Amino acid sequence: MDTANSAFIPRPSHSSWSTSSPTKHGGAAETDNLALACSYCNRFKGSNPGSFDPATGQLVPFYHPRQQQWADHFRLEGARIVPMTPEGRVTAAILQLNHHDRVLESQQLLDMDAYP
């Protein structure tokens, strides 16, 4: 799976461009700071650069799709995206990657061999 430049696994019909490092927090207003993102999930991120890790309570940046490899931070278990690192945990939690509706949609795509 080539997800090195994807914030998660965006669905083409639900995708939009998002800044990896928000300009509000000093991120560059350049194409190198853009990532294809799922519109549904990205609306939860807003301009936040990170959040508190649900496992440790530490402030952690979100997974950065331009600087990190997806497979280092997440793995798929069926239709669920399983976070494996602090960055993965805050990204999955805030972006609600495993919201019930998203998992159902992913499962339907899996059943059609269209996911990931």
N, C-alpha and C positions, 0 to 999 in steps of 0.2 A: 504494500500500500504506500503510495507516494503522498504523504501528508506533511512533508517538511515545511510547506508554506501555507498550511491551512490551520486556522485557529482551532478547529475541530473538524468534523466532516460535514461541510455545508451541502445542503441540497440545492442544486442549480436553480430551481424555481423559487427558492426562499433566500437567495443570497444578496448581499450588499457589500460595499467596501467599508472597512473600518480601520481606524488608526491603531496600530499595535501599541505604540506609546502615545497616549493622548497629547495633543498640542497644548491643551490646558495645563499639562504638567511638564511642559518642556519638550515634548516630542516634535520632530521635524515635520513640516507640512510638505512632505515629498513622497514620491511614489514608493520609495524604499520603506516607508513607514506604514504602508497600506497592506491589508490582508483581506482576502475573501472570507466573509463571515456569514453565518446563518443569521438572517434578520431577526428571527424569533429569539434566539439565544443572545444575540448581541445587544438587544434592547435592555437586558438586565445589567450588562457591563457598564453602560453609560461611559462616563469619562474617568472611571476609576482605574488606576494602574495596578491594583491588587486588592487583597482583602485579608481577613484573619483566617488562618488555617484552622478548620474545624477540629483537627486532631491535637494541635499544640497551642492554639491561641496566638501564635506568632503572626505578625504582619508579613505577608508574602506577596511578591508580584505575581501577576497572572502568567500563565504559559505564554511565551513570546514566539509566534510562528516564524519569524524571520531569523531568530537566533537559536532556537531549540528544535530538537527532533520530536515529533509527535509520539513516536514509539518509546521514547525515553520517559514519557510522563503519563501515558495512557495505554490501555489495551482494550480490545473488544472482548466481551463475553456475551456472545449472541448479539442481541440488539442493544446491550448496555455498554456505555463507555466507563471503564473502571480507571480511576485516577491512581497513580502509583507514587507520586511525589507531592510535596507541599504545593508546588505550582499547579500540579494537576488537580489536587483537592480543591484549592480555592477557585480555579477555573471551572471545574465541574459544578461546584456548589453555587457560585454566583450566576453563571450562565445557564444554570438549570439543565445541564446536558442530559440528565436522566429523568426529566419530568415525564410523568406517565404518558402524556400525549406524544412526546418525542420518541419514547421507547416503542410505543405502538406503531408509530410511523416507520421507525427503523426496522421493526419486525416485519411489517408489510413489505418493505423494500427488500429485506433479506429473503423473504418468501418468493420474490420475483427475481432473485439473483441480481438485484440492482443496488446493493449496499454491501460493503462500503464502496 
